[in-house]
Amino acid sequence: MRRLLGVLAVALLAVAVPAHAQDKKGAEKKAAGKTMTAVGEVTAVTASSLTVKGKDGEWTFDVDKDTEFLGKGFSTKSAKMKTEGKATTAPDFVKAGDRITVKYHDMGSSKHAAAVTLNVASPK
């Protein structure tokens, strides 16, 4: 009987731990919130942020290694930089004056850019 209780306890623990870990991941996703969109013109860009002015205001977005940049030639450029051992940053893809669309998550005190799409490049 004792052996049976021990086996049941181990089985229960094996099921409970992954379920708890899954709940934790769900809470992290909820904290990130739903994906929102902003469209406008880039007014400033650094390696860690970009500022966009749209018709409803101006926003600053955090960018990091997880931010995806989309536009003509971007995948070729990022692949080339990767083979050269260089990290890609926001200034490698967008500059002030570019019209972009940003898919982002409101993280409370900041907005994290998940994807940045170049709509119209500024004249050179």
Summary of the structure (lengths in Angstrom):
residues: 124
radius of gyration: 21.6
end to end distance: 80.0
largest distance: 80.0
contacts: 319
relative contact order: 0.19
helix: 35%
strand: 35%
